[in-house]
Amino acid sequence: MSQEFFDLWERLVPESGQADTLQGELIRAVGKMADECFRNGFCNWDAGYEILSAFAVRHLTDGTFGPQTTAGIHTDIEHIQAFGRGGDLAGFDIDAAFDRLMVAAAEWCKKHPDLIPQSPNPELKR
């Protein structure tokens, strides 16, 4: 796992609620999905996680990375969403997928160093 990711979490993600910057909310989205996977086995996957995963894919595939990385991000998040919805992912390495997403989120923040204000999503309850 990416130490940069956890450093960004400490710096940008509030104790509770949504982050007030796009960078913080991106880190929070990936971290919340990973926590749901590893701590709860996706048993609480709901509309909130759908919002978080859509947010992550939207920003991680915004043109910041090249086509190969972008395709990998799409694939990883699609598999995570499918697993969260109860799909069978035999043969898919979910640990590696979250490692890649954490690295990508940290790299995205590095490529966008000026904090971008982010308004809370009133539909998001996670």
LINMO-V213505 format. One record per residue. N is the residue number from 0. RES is the residue in three letters. OMEGA is omega in whole degrees, -180 to 180 (NA if undefined). BURIAL is b if it has 16 or more other ideal C-beta (glycine too) atoms within 10 Angstrom, else e. Layout:
# LINMO-V213505
n=N res=RES omega=OMEGA burial=BURIAL
n=N res=RES omega=OMEGA burial=BURIAL
This chain:
# LINMO-V213505
n=0 res=MET omega=-172 burial=e
n=1 res=SER omega=176 burial=b
n=2 res=GLN omega=177 burial=e
n=3 res=GLU omega=179 burial=b
n=4 res=PHE omega=-177 burial=b
n=5 res=PHE omega=174 burial=e
n=6 res=ASP omega=177 burial=e
n=7 res=LEU omega=178 burial=b
n=8 res=TRP omega=-179 burial=b
n=9 res=GLU omega=-175 burial=e
n=10 res=ARG omega=-168 burial=e
n=11 res=LEU omega=-174 burial=b
n=12 res=VAL omega=180 burial=b
n=13 res=PRO omega=178 burial=e
n=14 res=GLU omega=177 burial=e
n=15 res=SER omega=180 burial=e
n=16 res=GLY omega=-177 burial=e
n=17 res=GLN omega=178 burial=b
n=18 res=ALA omega=180 burial=b
n=19 res=ASP omega=174 burial=e
n=20 res=THR omega=178 burial=b
n=21 res=LEU omega=180 burial=b
n=22 res=GLN omega=180 burial=b
n=23 res=GLY omega=-180 burial=b
n=24 res=GLU omega=176 burial=b
n=25 res=LEU omega=177 burial=b
n=26 res=ILE omega=180 burial=b
n=27 res=ARG omega=-179 burial=b
n=28 res=ALA omega=-180 burial=b
n=29 res=VAL omega=-180 burial=b
n=30 res=GLY omega=178 burial=b
n=31 res=LYS omega=178 burial=b
n=32 res=MET omega=179 burial=b
n=33 res=ALA omega=179 burial=b
n=34 res=ASP omega=179 burial=e
n=35 res=GLU omega=179 burial=b
n=36 res=CYS omega=-170 burial=b
n=37 res=PHE omega=-179 burial=e
n=38 res=ARG omega=-173 burial=e
n=39 res=ASN omega=-179 burial=e
n=40 res=GLY omega=179 burial=e
n=41 res=PHE omega=-178 burial=b
n=42 res=CYS omega=180 burial=e
n=43 res=ASN omega=-179 burial=e
n=44 res=TRP omega=-177 burial=b
n=45 res=ASP omega=-178 burial=e
n=46 res=ALA omega=178 burial=e
n=47 res=GLY omega=178 burial=b
n=48 res=TYR omega=174 burial=b
n=49 res=GLU omega=178 burial=e
n=50 res=ILE omega=-180 burial=b
n=51 res=LEU omega=-178 burial=b
n=52 res=SER omega=177 burial=b
n=53 res=ALA omega=178 burial=e
n=54 res=PHE omega=-179 burial=b
n=55 res=ALA omega=-178 burial=b
n=56 res=VAL omega=-180 burial=b
n=57 res=ARG omega=-176 burial=e
n=58 res=HIS omega=179 burial=b
n=59 res=LEU omega=179 burial=b
n=60 res=THR omega=-176 burial=b
n=61 res=ASP omega=-179 burial=e
n=62 res=GLY omega=179 burial=e
n=63 res=THR omega=-177 burial=e
n=64 res=PHE omega=178 burial=b
n=65 res=GLY omega=-175 burial=e
n=66 res=PRO omega=-178 burial=e
n=67 res=GLN omega=178 burial=e
n=68 res=THR omega=180 burial=b
n=69 res=THR omega=179 burial=b
n=70 res=ALA omega=178 burial=e
n=71 res=GLY omega=178 burial=b
n=72 res=ILE omega=177 burial=b
n=73 res=HIS omega=-178 burial=e
n=74 res=THR omega=-179 burial=e
n=75 res=ASP omega=-178 burial=b
n=76 res=ILE omega=176 burial=b
n=77 res=GLU omega=178 burial=e
n=78 res=HIS omega=179 burial=b
n=79 res=ILE omega=178 burial=b
n=80 res=GLN omega=-179 burial=b
n=81 res=ALA omega=179 burial=e
n=82 res=PHE omega=178 burial=b
n=83 res=GLY omega=180 burial=b
n=84 res=ARG omega=177 burial=e
n=85 res=GLY omega=-180 burial=e
n=86 res=GLY omega=178 burial=e
n=87 res=ASP omega=-179 burial=e
n=88 res=LEU omega=179 burial=e
n=89 res=ALA omega=178 burial=e
n=90 res=GLY omega=179 burial=e
n=91 res=PHE omega=-178 burial=b
n=92 res=ASP omega=-176 burial=e
n=93 res=ILE omega=176 burial=b
n=94 res=ASP omega=-180 burial=e
n=95 res=ALA omega=179 burial=e
n=96 res=ALA omega=179 burial=b
n=97 res=PHE omega=175 burial=b
n=98 res=ASP omega=180 burial=b
n=99 res=ARG omega=-180 burial=b
n=100 res=LEU omega=178 burial=b
n=101 res=MET omega=177 burial=b
n=102 res=VAL omega=-180 burial=b
n=103 res=ALA omega=180 burial=b
n=104 res=ALA omega=178 burial=b
n=105 res=ALA omega=179 burial=b
n=106 res=GLU omega=178 burial=b
n=107 res=TRP omega=179 burial=b
n=108 res=CYS omega=178 burial=b
n=109 res=LYS omega=180 burial=e
n=110 res=LYS omega=178 burial=e
n=111 res=HIS omega=-172 burial=b
n=112 res=PRO omega=179 burial=e
n=113 res=ASP omega=-176 burial=e
n=114 res=LEU omega=-178 burial=e
n=115 res=ILE omega=-180 burial=e
n=116 res=PRO omega=-177 burial=e
n=117 res=GLN omega=176 burial=b
n=118 res=SER omega=179 burial=e
n=119 res=PRO omega=175 burial=e
n=120 res=ASN omega=-177 burial=e
n=121 res=PRO omega=179 burial=e
n=122 res=GLU omega=-174 burial=e
n=123 res=LEU omega=-179 burial=b
n=124 res=LYS omega=179 burial=e
n=125 res=ARG omega=NA burial=b
